[in-house]
Amino acid sequence: MIIPWQQIEPDTLRNLIESFVLREGTDYGESEKTLEQKVQDVKRQLERNEVILVWSELHETVNIMPKEQFRP
């Protein structure tokens, strides 16, 4: 189920994004980005509708994923 990010309290949204960024361990090339930069990158992707928040009933977790990868 898709969760509209606009309906989530700002502090909760930030915590979800931070948790996602910290567990992803993404390579950012030659220069590593700060946690704040990574959080802002994901927030911009949410705002541009490139990624979505998805609730997994099976795992009872929220994840962030590219919109085109979501299969209802």
N, CA, C, O and CB atoms as a CASP TS submission, in Angstrom:
PFRMAT TS
TARGET T0000
AUTHOR 0000-0000-0000
METHOD Language model
MODEL 1
PARENT N/A
ATOM      1  N   MET     1       0.837  -1.162   0.000  1.00  0.00           N
ATOM      2  CA  MET     1       0.000   0.000   0.000  1.00  0.00           C
ATOM      3  C   MET     1       0.895   1.241   0.000  1.00  0.00           C
ATOM      4  O   MET     1       1.837   1.333   0.786  1.00  0.00           O
ATOM      5  CB  MET     1      -0.959  -0.011   1.211  1.00  0.00           C
ATOM      6  N   ILE     2       0.595   2.192  -0.884  1.00  0.00           N
ATOM      7  CA  ILE     2       1.353   3.441  -0.946  1.00  0.00           C
ATOM      8  C   ILE     2       0.873   4.373   0.162  1.00  0.00           C
ATOM      9  O   ILE     2      -0.328   4.528   0.384  1.00  0.00           O
ATOM     10  CB  ILE     2       1.202   4.119  -2.341  1.00  0.00           C
ATOM     11  N   ILE     3       1.823   4.986   0.848  1.00  0.00           N
ATOM     12  CA  ILE     3       1.517   5.958   1.889  1.00  0.00           C
ATOM     13  C   ILE     3       1.872   7.338   1.350  1.00  0.00           C
ATOM     14  O   ILE     3       3.028   7.570   0.995  1.00  0.00           O
ATOM     15  CB  ILE     3       2.294   5.644   3.220  1.00  0.00           C
ATOM     16  N   PRO     4       0.912   8.263   1.277  1.00  0.00           N
ATOM     17  CA  PRO     4       1.232   9.620   0.821  1.00  0.00           C
ATOM     18  C   PRO     4       2.189  10.299   1.816  1.00  0.00           C
ATOM     19  O   PRO     4       1.839  10.497   2.979  1.00  0.00           O
ATOM     20  CB  PRO     4      -0.071  10.465   0.655  1.00  0.00           C
ATOM     21  N   TRP     5       3.377  10.647   1.361  1.00  0.00           N
ATOM     22  CA  TRP     5       4.380  11.212   2.262  1.00  0.00           C
ATOM     23  C   TRP     5       3.915  12.539   2.858  1.00  0.00           C
ATOM     24  O   TRP     5       4.355  12.913   3.945  1.00  0.00           O
ATOM     25  CB  TRP     5       5.702  11.408   1.524  1.00  0.00           C
ATOM     26  N   GLN     6       3.034  13.251   2.162  1.00  0.00           N
ATOM     27  CA  GLN     6       2.546  14.541   2.642  1.00  0.00           C
ATOM     28  C   GLN     6       1.688  14.394   3.899  1.00  0.00           C
ATOM     29  O   GLN     6       1.494  15.366   4.629  1.00  0.00           O
ATOM     30  CB  GLN     6       1.746  15.236   1.549  1.00  0.00           C
ATOM     31  N   GLN     7       1.181  13.205   4.154  1.00  0.00           N
ATOM     32  CA  GLN     7       0.312  12.976   5.308  1.00  0.00           C
ATOM     33  C   GLN     7       1.079  12.530   6.551  1.00  0.00           C
ATOM     34  O   GLN     7       0.481  12.279   7.597  1.00  0.00           O
ATOM     35  CB  GLN     7      -0.729  11.942   4.964  1.00  0.00           C
ATOM     36  N   ILE     8       2.384  12.435   6.434  1.00  0.00           N
ATOM     37  CA  ILE     8       3.210  11.996   7.558  1.00  0.00           C
ATOM     38  C   ILE     8       3.808  13.222   8.243  1.00  0.00           C
ATOM     39  O   ILE     8       4.260  14.159   7.585  1.00  0.00           O
ATOM     40  CB  ILE     8       4.334  11.022   7.083  1.00  0.00           C
ATOM     41  N   GLU     9       3.803  13.199   9.568  1.00  0.00           N
ATOM     42  CA  GLU     9       4.404  14.290  10.338  1.00  0.00           C
ATOM     43  C   GLU     9       5.861  14.477   9.903  1.00  0.00           C
ATOM     44  O   GLU     9       6.562  13.495   9.658  1.00  0.00           O
ATOM     45  CB  GLU     9       4.318  14.003  11.871  1.00  0.00           C
ATOM     46  N   PRO    10       6.320  15.731   9.804  1.00  0.00           N
ATOM     47  CA  PRO    10       7.688  15.994   9.332  1.00  0.00           C
ATOM     48  C   PRO    10       8.778  15.228  10.090  1.00  0.00           C
ATOM     49  O   PRO    10       9.705  14.707   9.469  1.00  0.00           O
ATOM     50  CB  PRO    10       7.970  17.460   9.432  1.00  0.00           C
ATOM     51  N   ASP    11       8.682  15.154  11.414  1.00  0.00           N
ATOM     52  CA  ASP    11       9.707  14.433  12.182  1.00  0.00           C
ATOM     53  C   ASP    11       9.684  12.937  11.875  1.00  0.00           C
ATOM     54  O   ASP    11      10.733  12.299  11.779  1.00  0.00           O
ATOM     55  CB  ASP    11       9.502  14.659  13.688  1.00  0.00           C
ATOM     56  N   THR    12       8.498  12.391  11.724  1.00  0.00           N
ATOM     57  CA  THR    12       8.359  10.972  11.400  1.00  0.00           C
ATOM     58  C   THR    12       8.909  10.689  10.007  1.00  0.00           C
ATOM     59  O   THR    12       9.601   9.693   9.795  1.00  0.00           O
ATOM     60  CB  THR    12       6.886  10.536  11.491  1.00  0.00           C
ATOM     61  N   LEU    13       8.597  11.569   9.062  1.00  0.00           N
ATOM     62  CA  LEU    13       9.104  11.408   7.699  1.00  0.00           C
ATOM     63  C   LEU    13      10.625  11.445   7.690  1.00  0.00           C
ATOM     64  O   LEU    13      11.266  10.623   7.036  1.00  0.00           O
ATOM     65  CB  LEU    13       8.539  12.501   6.777  1.00  0.00           C
ATOM     66  N   ARG    14      11.193  12.385   8.405  1.00  0.00           N
ATOM     67  CA  ARG    14      12.653  12.481   8.467  1.00  0.00           C
ATOM     68  C   ARG    14      13.252  11.195   9.053  1.00  0.00           C
ATOM     69  O   ARG    14      14.260  10.690   8.558  1.00  0.00           O
ATOM     70  CB  ARG    14      13.079  13.707   9.313  1.00  0.00           C
ATOM     71  N   ASN    15      12.627  10.678  10.103  1.00  0.00           N
ATOM     72  CA  ASN    15      13.124   9.437  10.709  1.00  0.00           C
ATOM     73  C   ASN    15      13.048   8.268   9.733  1.00  0.00           C
ATOM     74  O   ASN    15      13.964   7.448   9.673  1.00  0.00           O
ATOM     75  CB  ASN    15      12.329   9.109  11.974  1.00  0.00           C
ATOM     76  N   LEU    16      11.964   8.189   8.971  1.00  0.00           N
ATOM     77  CA  LEU    16      11.833   7.132   7.959  1.00  0.00           C
ATOM     78  C   LEU    16      12.920   7.250   6.895  1.00  0.00           C
ATOM     79  O   LEU    16      13.527   6.256   6.498  1.00  0.00           O
ATOM     80  CB  LEU    16      10.447   7.189   7.299  1.00  0.00           C
ATOM     81  N   ILE    17      13.156   8.487   6.439  1.00  0.00           N
ATOM     82  CA  ILE    17      14.175   8.708   5.410  1.00  0.00           C
ATOM     83  C   ILE    17      15.563   8.386   5.955  1.00  0.00           C
ATOM     84  O   ILE    17      16.355   7.727   5.281  1.00  0.00           O
ATOM     85  CB  ILE    17      14.128  10.164   4.901  1.00  0.00           C
ATOM     86  N   GLU    18      15.864   8.848   7.178  1.00  0.00           N
ATOM     87  CA  GLU    18      17.171   8.559   7.778  1.00  0.00           C
ATOM     88  C   GLU    18      17.394   7.056   7.905  1.00  0.00           C
ATOM     89  O   GLU    18      18.468   6.549   7.582  1.00  0.00           O
ATOM     90  CB  GLU    18      17.289   9.227   9.157  1.00  0.00           C
ATOM     91  N   SER    19      16.384   6.360   8.372  1.00  0.00           N
ATOM     92  CA  SER    19      16.494   4.908   8.520  1.00  0.00           C
ATOM     93  C   SER    19      16.775   4.249   7.173  1.00  0.00           C
ATOM     94  O   SER    19      17.617   3.356   7.080  1.00  0.00           O
ATOM     95  CB  SER    19      15.207   4.328   9.137  1.00  0.00           C
ATOM     96  N   PHE    20      16.081   4.683   6.143  1.00  0.00           N
ATOM     97  CA  PHE    20      16.284   4.159   4.793  1.00  0.00           C
ATOM     98  C   PHE    20      17.709   4.431   4.315  1.00  0.00           C
ATOM     99  O   PHE    20      18.383   3.527   3.821  1.00  0.00           O
ATOM    100  CB  PHE    20      15.269   4.780   3.817  1.00  0.00           C
ATOM    101  N   VAL    21      18.162   5.664   4.462  1.00  0.00           N
ATOM    102  CA  VAL    21      19.496   6.058   3.996  1.00  0.00           C
ATOM    103  C   VAL    21      20.579   5.267   4.733  1.00  0.00           C
ATOM    104  O   VAL    21      21.543   4.811   4.118  1.00  0.00           O
ATOM    105  CB  VAL    21      19.713   7.576   4.197  1.00  0.00           C
ATOM    106  N   LEU    22      20.421   5.108   6.028  1.00  0.00           N
ATOM    107  CA  LEU    22      21.440   4.414   6.814  1.00  0.00           C
ATOM    108  C   LEU    22      21.522   2.925   6.488  1.00  0.00           C
ATOM    109  O   LEU    22      22.598   2.336   6.580  1.00  0.00           O
ATOM    110  CB  LEU    22      21.160   4.594   8.289  1.00  0.00           C
ATOM    111  N   ARG    23      20.417   2.316   6.113  1.00  0.00           N
ATOM    112  CA  ARG    23      20.474   0.880   5.810  1.00  0.00           C
ATOM    113  C   ARG    23      20.808   0.593   4.355  1.00  0.00           C
ATOM    114  O   ARG    23      21.189  -0.530   4.023  1.00  0.00           O
ATOM    115  CB  ARG    23      19.159   0.231   6.155  1.00  0.00           C
ATOM    116  N   GLU    24      20.673   1.582   3.481  1.00  0.00           N
ATOM    117  CA  GLU    24      20.936   1.356   2.063  1.00  0.00           C
ATOM    118  C   GLU    24      22.423   1.258   1.747  1.00  0.00           C
ATOM    119  O   GLU    24      22.812   0.447   0.908  1.00  0.00           O
ATOM    120  CB  GLU    24      20.321   2.461   1.248  1.00  0.00           C
ATOM    121  N   GLY    25      23.263   2.059   2.393  1.00  0.00           N
ATOM    122  CA  GLY    25      24.691   2.010   2.135  1.00  0.00           C
ATOM    123  C   GLY    25      25.051   2.276   0.686  1.00  0.00           C
ATOM    124  O   GLY    25      25.930   1.618   0.129  1.00  0.00           O
ATOM    125  N   THR    26      24.381   3.228   0.081  1.00  0.00           N
ATOM    126  CA  THR    26      24.575   3.540  -1.332  1.00  0.00           C
ATOM    127  C   THR    26      25.927   4.188  -1.580  1.00  0.00           C
ATOM    128  O   THR    26      26.391   4.988  -0.767  1.00  0.00           O
ATOM    129  CB  THR    26      23.465   4.451  -1.829  1.00  0.00           C
ATOM    130  N   ASP    27      26.560   3.850  -2.692  1.00  0.00           N
ATOM    131  CA  ASP    27      27.828   4.452  -3.098  1.00  0.00           C
ATOM    132  C   ASP    27      27.544   5.746  -3.843  1.00  0.00           C
ATOM    133  O   ASP    27      26.782   5.757  -4.811  1.00  0.00           O
ATOM    134  CB  ASP    27      28.657   3.476  -3.980  1.00  0.00           C
ATOM    135  N   TYR    28      28.152   6.830  -3.397  1.00  0.00           N
ATOM    136  CA  TYR    28      27.928   8.130  -4.014  1.00  0.00           C
ATOM    137  C   TYR    28      29.127   8.607  -4.824  1.00  0.00           C
ATOM    138  O   TYR    28      29.273   9.807  -5.061  1.00  0.00           O
ATOM    139  CB  TYR    28      27.593   9.147  -2.955  1.00  0.00           C
ATOM    140  N   GLY    29      29.980   7.695  -5.247  1.00  0.00           N
ATOM    141  CA  GLY    29      31.105   8.072  -6.087  1.00  0.00           C
ATOM    142  C   GLY    29      32.330   8.441  -5.277  1.00  0.00           C
ATOM    143  O   GLY    29      32.558   7.909  -4.190  1.00  0.00           O
ATOM    144  N   GLU    30      33.125   9.368  -5.824  1.00  0.00           N
ATOM    145  CA  GLU    30      34.397   9.728  -5.205  1.00  0.00           C
ATOM    146  C   GLU    30      34.240  10.455  -3.881  1.00  0.00           C
ATOM    147  O   GLU    30      35.040  10.250  -2.968  1.00  0.00           O
ATOM    148  CB  GLU    30      35.189  10.578  -6.142  1.00  0.00           C
ATOM    149  N   SER    31      33.221  11.305  -3.759  1.00  0.00           N
ATOM    150  CA  SER    31      33.046  12.039  -2.507  1.00  0.00           C
ATOM    151  C   SER    31      31.768  11.579  -1.816  1.00  0.00           C
ATOM    152  O   SER    31      30.688  11.583  -2.407  1.00  0.00           O
ATOM    153  CB  SER    31      33.007  13.567  -2.763  1.00  0.00           C
ATOM    154  N   GLU    32      31.910  11.189  -0.573  1.00  0.00           N
ATOM    155  CA  GLU    32      30.774  10.710   0.213  1.00  0.00           C
ATOM    156  C   GLU    32      29.908  11.894   0.646  1.00  0.00           C
ATOM    157  O   GLU    32      30.426  12.942   1.030  1.00  0.00           O
ATOM    158  CB  GLU    32      31.260   9.909   1.451  1.00  0.00           C
ATOM    159  N   LYS    33      28.603  11.722   0.583  1.00  0.00           N
ATOM    160  CA  LYS    33      27.677  12.759   1.019  1.00  0.00           C
ATOM    161  C   LYS    33      27.412  12.602   2.510  1.00  0.00           C
ATOM    162  O   LYS    33      27.520  11.508   3.063  1.00  0.00           O
ATOM    163  CB  LYS    33      26.352  12.696   0.216  1.00  0.00           C
ATOM    164  N   THR    34      27.060  13.722   3.152  1.00  0.00           N
ATOM    165  CA  THR    34      26.694  13.676   4.561  1.00  0.00           C
ATOM    166  C   THR    34      25.308  13.060   4.695  1.00  0.00           C
ATOM    167  O   THR    34      24.568  12.949   3.718  1.00  0.00           O
ATOM    168  CB  THR    34      26.733  15.091   5.195  1.00  0.00           C
ATOM    169  N   LEU    35      24.969  12.665   5.907  1.00  0.00           N
ATOM    170  CA  LEU    35      23.636  12.129   6.166  1.00  0.00           C
ATOM    171  C   LEU    35      22.579  13.154   5.771  1.00  0.00           C
ATOM    172  O   LEU    35      21.573  12.800   5.156  1.00  0.00           O
ATOM    173  CB  LEU    35      23.481  11.737   7.655  1.00  0.00           C
ATOM    174  N   GLU    36      22.795  14.407   6.115  1.00  0.00           N
ATOM    175  CA  GLU    36      21.831  15.460   5.786  1.00  0.00           C
ATOM    176  C   GLU    36      21.640  15.584   4.276  1.00  0.00           C
ATOM    177  O   GLU    36      20.511  15.736   3.808  1.00  0.00           O
ATOM    178  CB  GLU    36      22.289  16.802   6.368  1.00  0.00           C
ATOM    179  N   GLN    37      22.721  15.521   3.515  1.00  0.00           N
ATOM    180  CA  GLN    37      22.615  15.603   2.056  1.00  0.00           C
ATOM    181  C   GLN    37      21.826  14.417   1.499  1.00  0.00           C
ATOM    182  O   GLN    37      21.002  14.578   0.598  1.00  0.00           O
ATOM    183  CB  GLN    37      24.015  15.653   1.417  1.00  0.00           C
ATOM    184  N   LYS    38      22.084  13.235   2.039  1.00  0.00           N
ATOM    185  CA  LYS    38      21.369  12.042   1.585  1.00  0.00           C
ATOM    186  C   LYS    38      19.877  12.144   1.906  1.00  0.00           C
ATOM    187  O   LYS    38      19.032  11.796   1.081  1.00  0.00           O
ATOM    188  CB  LYS    38      21.965  10.780   2.233  1.00  0.00           C
ATOM    189  N   VAL    39      19.562  12.626   3.113  1.00  0.00           N
ATOM    190  CA  VAL    39      18.161  12.796   3.512  1.00  0.00           C
ATOM    191  C   VAL    39      17.469  13.784   2.584  1.00  0.00           C
ATOM    192  O   VAL    39      16.349  13.534   2.137  1.00  0.00           O
ATOM    193  CB  VAL    39      18.061  13.277   4.980  1.00  0.00           C
ATOM    194  N   GLN    40      18.120  14.896   2.292  1.00  0.00           N
ATOM    195  CA  GLN    40      17.530  15.900   1.403  1.00  0.00           C
ATOM    196  C   GLN    40      17.352  15.353  -0.013  1.00  0.00           C
ATOM    197  O   GLN    40      16.364  15.668  -0.676  1.00  0.00           O
ATOM    198  CB  GLN    40      18.402  17.160   1.372  1.00  0.00           C
ATOM    199  N   ASP    41      18.289  14.544  -0.477  1.00  0.00           N
ATOM    200  CA  ASP    41      18.158  13.921  -1.806  1.00  0.00           C
ATOM    201  C   ASP    41      16.899  13.056  -1.878  1.00  0.00           C
ATOM    202  O   ASP    41      16.136  13.141  -2.840  1.00  0.00           O
ATOM    203  CB  ASP    41      19.408  13.066  -2.132  1.00  0.00           C
ATOM    204  N   VAL    42      16.689  12.232  -0.865  1.00  0.00           N
ATOM    205  CA  VAL    42      15.516  11.355  -0.852  1.00  0.00           C
ATOM    206  C   VAL    42      14.241  12.182  -0.731  1.00  0.00           C
ATOM    207  O   VAL    42      13.236  11.874  -1.370  1.00  0.00           O
ATOM    208  CB  VAL    42      15.606  10.336   0.306  1.00  0.00           C
ATOM    209  N   LYS    43      14.282  13.232   0.089  1.00  0.00           N
ATOM    210  CA  LYS    43      13.092  14.097   0.237  1.00  0.00           C
ATOM    211  C   LYS    43      12.731  14.730  -1.104  1.00  0.00           C
ATOM    212  O   LYS    43      11.555  14.790  -1.464  1.00  0.00           O
ATOM    213  CB  LYS    43      13.342  15.208   1.302  1.00  0.00           C
ATOM    214  N   ARG    44      13.730  15.199  -1.841  1.00  0.00           N
ATOM    215  CA  ARG    44      13.468  15.772  -3.169  1.00  0.00           C
ATOM    216  C   ARG    44      12.874  14.721  -4.108  1.00  0.00           C
ATOM    217  O   ARG    44      11.976  15.027  -4.893  1.00  0.00           O
ATOM    218  CB  ARG    44      14.767  16.349  -3.775  1.00  0.00           C
ATOM    219  N   GLN    45      13.363  13.511  -4.032  1.00  0.00           N
ATOM    220  CA  GLN    45      12.824  12.436  -4.874  1.00  0.00           C
ATOM    221  C   GLN    45      11.362  12.153  -4.525  1.00  0.00           C
ATOM    222  O   GLN    45      10.559  11.866  -5.413  1.00  0.00           O
ATOM    223  CB  GLN    45      13.666  11.151  -4.714  1.00  0.00           C
ATOM    224  N   LEU    46      11.014  12.232  -3.247  1.00  0.00           N
ATOM    225  CA  LEU    46       9.610  12.084  -2.846  1.00  0.00           C
ATOM    226  C   LEU    46       8.773  13.228  -3.414  1.00  0.00           C
ATOM    227  O   LEU    46       7.685  13.009  -3.947  1.00  0.00           O
ATOM    228  CB  LEU    46       9.483  12.041  -1.303  1.00  0.00           C
ATOM    229  N   GLU    47       9.289  14.442  -3.294  1.00  0.00           N
ATOM    230  CA  GLU    47       8.566  15.620  -3.786  1.00  0.00           C
ATOM    231  C   GLU    47       8.356  15.562  -5.294  1.00  0.00           C
ATOM    232  O   GLU    47       7.333  16.028  -5.797  1.00  0.00           O
ATOM    233  CB  GLU    47       9.321  16.897  -3.419  1.00  0.00           C
ATOM    234  N   ARG    48       9.314  14.994  -6.017  1.00  0.00           N
ATOM    235  CA  ARG    48       9.209  14.881  -7.482  1.00  0.00           C
ATOM    236  C   ARG    48       8.462  13.616  -7.913  1.00  0.00           C
ATOM    237  O   ARG    48       8.316  13.337  -9.103  1.00  0.00           O
ATOM    238  CB  ARG    48      10.605  14.889  -8.110  1.00  0.00           C
ATOM    239  N   ASN    49       7.995  12.859  -6.918  1.00  0.00           N
ATOM    240  CA  ASN    49       7.226  11.645  -7.192  1.00  0.00           C
ATOM    241  C   ASN    49       8.062  10.577  -7.911  1.00  0.00           C
ATOM    242  O   ASN    49       7.527   9.766  -8.668  1.00  0.00           O
ATOM    243  CB  ASN    49       5.999  11.990  -8.030  1.00  0.00           C
ATOM    244  N   GLU    50       9.367  10.585  -7.669  1.00  0.00           N
ATOM    245  CA  GLU    50      10.261   9.581  -8.253  1.00  0.00           C
ATOM    246  C   GLU    50      10.314   8.325  -7.390  1.00  0.00           C
ATOM    247  O   GLU    50      10.466   7.214  -7.898  1.00  0.00           O
ATOM    248  CB  GLU    50      11.672  10.156  -8.427  1.00  0.00           C
ATOM    249  N   VAL    51      10.186   8.519  -6.079  1.00  0.00           N
ATOM    250  CA  VAL    51      10.142   7.405  -5.135  1.00  0.00           C
ATOM    251  C   VAL    51       8.871   7.531  -4.306  1.00  0.00           C
ATOM    252  O   VAL    51       8.282   8.608  -4.208  1.00  0.00           O
ATOM    253  CB  VAL    51      11.413   7.382  -4.218  1.00  0.00           C
ATOM    254  N   ILE    52       8.458   6.418  -3.711  1.00  0.00           N
ATOM    255  CA  ILE    52       7.237   6.403  -2.914  1.00  0.00           C
ATOM    256  C   ILE    52       7.480   5.672  -1.598  1.00  0.00           C
ATOM    257  O   ILE    52       8.416   4.883  -1.471  1.00  0.00           O
ATOM    258  CB  ILE    52       6.085   5.740  -3.694  1.00  0.00           C
ATOM    259  N   LEU    53       6.620   5.950  -0.624  1.00  0.00           N
ATOM    260  CA  LEU    53       6.619   5.216   0.636  1.00  0.00           C
ATOM    261  C   LEU    53       5.633   4.064   0.493  1.00  0.00           C
ATOM    262  O   LEU    53       4.498   4.256   0.056  1.00  0.00           O
ATOM    263  CB  LEU    53       6.245   6.147   1.849  1.00  0.00           C
ATOM    264  N   VAL    54       6.068   2.882   0.861  1.00  0.00           N
ATOM    265  CA  VAL    54       5.225   1.700   0.706  1.00  0.00           C
ATOM    266  C   VAL    54       5.155   0.936   2.028  1.00  0.00           C
ATOM    267  O   VAL    54       6.180   0.635   2.640  1.00  0.00           O
ATOM    268  CB  VAL    54       5.764   0.785  -0.424  1.00  0.00           C
ATOM    269  N   TRP    55       3.936   0.630   2.456  1.00  0.00           N
ATOM    270  CA  TRP    55       3.712  -0.185   3.651  1.00  0.00           C
ATOM    271  C   TRP    55       3.615  -1.646   3.230  1.00  0.00           C
ATOM    272  O   TRP    55       2.831  -1.994   2.347  1.00  0.00           O
ATOM    273  CB  TRP    55       2.418   0.263   4.414  1.00  0.00           C
ATOM    274  N   SER    56       4.409  -2.489   3.859  1.00  0.00           N
ATOM    275  CA  SER    56       4.347  -3.929   3.606  1.00  0.00           C
ATOM    276  C   SER    56       3.556  -4.576   4.736  1.00  0.00           C
ATOM    277  O   SER    56       4.014  -4.618   5.878  1.00  0.00           O
ATOM    278  CB  SER    56       5.783  -4.554   3.493  1.00  0.00           C
ATOM    279  N   GLU    57       2.376  -5.075   4.415  1.00  0.00           N
ATOM    280  CA  GLU    57       1.572  -5.761   5.425  1.00  0.00           C
ATOM    281  C   GLU    57       2.245  -7.060   5.858  1.00  0.00           C
ATOM    282  O   GLU    57       2.155  -7.448   7.023  1.00  0.00           O
ATOM    283  CB  GLU    57       0.161  -6.048   4.886  1.00  0.00           C
ATOM    284  N   LEU    58       2.910  -7.724   4.937  1.00  0.00           N
ATOM    285  CA  LEU    58       3.589  -8.975   5.244  1.00  0.00           C
ATOM    286  C   LEU    58       4.684  -8.773   6.291  1.00  0.00           C
ATOM    287  O   LEU    58       4.777  -9.529   7.258  1.00  0.00           O
ATOM    288  CB  LEU    58       4.181  -9.576   3.974  1.00  0.00           C
ATOM    289  N   HIS    59       5.518  -7.741   6.086  1.00  0.00           N
ATOM    290  CA  HIS    59       6.653  -7.492   6.976  1.00  0.00           C
ATOM    291  C   HIS    59       6.358  -6.433   8.030  1.00  0.00           C
ATOM    292  O   HIS    59       7.157  -6.225   8.944  1.00  0.00           O
ATOM    293  CB  HIS    59       7.853  -7.073   6.169  1.00  0.00           C
ATOM    294  N   GLU    60       5.206  -5.760   7.907  1.00  0.00           N
ATOM    295  CA  GLU    60       4.817  -4.670   8.806  1.00  0.00           C
ATOM    296  C   GLU    60       5.917  -3.613   8.888  1.00  0.00           C
ATOM    297  O   GLU    60       6.340  -3.206   9.970  1.00  0.00           O
ATOM    298  CB  GLU    60       4.502  -5.216  10.209  1.00  0.00           C
ATOM    299  N   THR    61       6.363  -3.184   7.705  1.00  0.00           N
ATOM    300  CA  THR    61       7.408  -2.165   7.617  1.00  0.00           C
ATOM    301  C   THR    61       7.059  -1.155   6.533  1.00  0.00           C
ATOM    302  O   THR    61       6.241  -1.410   5.649  1.00  0.00           O
ATOM    303  CB  THR    61       8.781  -2.810   7.331  1.00  0.00           C
ATOM    304  N   VAL    62       7.707  -0.001   6.632  1.00  0.00           N
ATOM    305  CA  VAL    62       7.599   1.027   5.596  1.00  0.00           C
ATOM    306  C   VAL    62       8.917   1.049   4.852  1.00  0.00           C
ATOM    307  O   VAL    62       9.985   0.993   5.463  1.00  0.00           O
ATOM    308  CB  VAL    62       7.257   2.442   6.200  1.00  0.00           C
ATOM    309  N   ASN    63       8.844   1.131   3.529  1.00  0.00           N
ATOM    310  CA  ASN    63      10.053   1.206   2.724  1.00  0.00           C
ATOM    311  C   ASN    63       9.910   2.332   1.712  1.00  0.00           C
ATOM    312  O   ASN    63       8.804   2.782   1.415  1.00  0.00           O
ATOM    313  CB  ASN    63      10.333  -0.141   2.014  1.00  0.00           C
ATOM    314  N   ILE    64      11.034   2.775   1.193  1.00  0.00           N
ATOM    315  CA  ILE    64      11.066   3.784   0.138  1.00  0.00           C
ATOM    316  C   ILE    64      11.577   3.076  -1.103  1.00  0.00           C
ATOM    317  O   ILE    64      12.606   2.401  -1.066  1.00  0.00           O
ATOM    318  CB  ILE    64      11.974   5.031   0.524  1.00  0.00           C
ATOM    319  N   MET    65      10.848   3.233  -2.206  1.00  0.00           N
ATOM    320  CA  MET    65      11.258   2.540  -3.426  1.00  0.00           C
ATOM    321  C   MET    65      10.949   3.391  -4.648  1.00  0.00           C
ATOM    322  O   MET    65      10.065   4.246  -4.603  1.00  0.00           O
ATOM    323  CB  MET    65      10.558   1.175  -3.536  1.00  0.00           C
ATOM    324  N   PRO    66      11.676   3.161  -5.743  1.00  0.00           N
ATOM    325  CA  PRO    66      11.357   3.863  -6.989  1.00  0.00           C
ATOM    326  C   PRO    66       9.917   3.568  -7.396  1.00  0.00           C
ATOM    327  O   PRO    66       9.454   2.430  -7.307  1.00  0.00           O
ATOM    328  CB  PRO    66      12.335   3.453  -8.121  1.00  0.00           C
ATOM    329  N   LYS    67       9.229   4.592  -7.835  1.00  0.00           N
ATOM    330  CA  LYS    67       7.816   4.454  -8.186  1.00  0.00           C
ATOM    331  C   LYS    67       7.592   3.370  -9.233  1.00  0.00           C
ATOM    332  O   LYS    67       6.623   2.616  -9.143  1.00  0.00           O
ATOM    333  CB  LYS    67       7.273   5.778  -8.694  1.00  0.00           C
ATOM    334  N   GLU    68       8.474   3.283 -10.221  1.00  0.00           N
ATOM    335  CA  GLU    68       8.269   2.321 -11.305  1.00  0.00           C
ATOM    336  C   GLU    68       8.453   0.871 -10.853  1.00  0.00           C
ATOM    337  O   GLU    68       8.040  -0.048 -11.560  1.00  0.00           O
ATOM    338  CB  GLU    68       9.223   2.620 -12.440  1.00  0.00           C
ATOM    339  N   GLN    69       9.064   0.654  -9.689  1.00  0.00           N
ATOM    340  CA  GLN    69       9.250  -0.713  -9.190  1.00  0.00           C
ATOM    341  C   GLN    69       8.069  -1.215  -8.369  1.00  0.00           C
ATOM    342  O   GLN    69       7.991  -2.403  -8.059  1.00  0.00           O
ATOM    343  CB  GLN    69      10.503  -0.785  -8.355  1.00  0.00           C
ATOM    344  N   PHE    70       7.154  -0.324  -8.017  1.00  0.00           N
ATOM    345  CA  PHE    70       6.027  -0.720  -7.171  1.00  0.00           C
ATOM    346  C   PHE    70       5.038  -1.580  -7.939  1.00  0.00           C
ATOM    347  O   PHE    70       4.590  -1.223  -9.029  1.00  0.00           O
ATOM    348  CB  PHE    70       5.319   0.512  -6.611  1.00  0.00           C
ATOM    349  N   ARG    71       4.709  -2.721  -7.347  1.00  0.00           N
ATOM    350  CA  ARG    71       3.699  -3.621  -7.908  1.00  0.00           C
ATOM    351  C   ARG    71       2.618  -3.809  -6.853  1.00  0.00           C
ATOM    352  O   ARG    71       2.874  -4.430  -5.822  1.00  0.00           O
ATOM    353  CB  ARG    71       4.325  -5.005  -8.342  1.00  0.00           C
ATOM    354  N   PRO    72       1.412  -3.287  -7.087  1.00  0.00           N
ATOM    355  CA  PRO    72       0.343  -3.395  -6.070  1.00  0.00           C
ATOM    356  C   PRO    72      -0.066  -4.828  -5.780  1.00  0.00           C
ATOM    357  O   PRO    72      -0.946  -5.064  -4.953  1.00  0.00           O
ATOM    358  CB  PRO    72      -0.876  -2.620  -6.516  1.00  0.00           C
TER
END
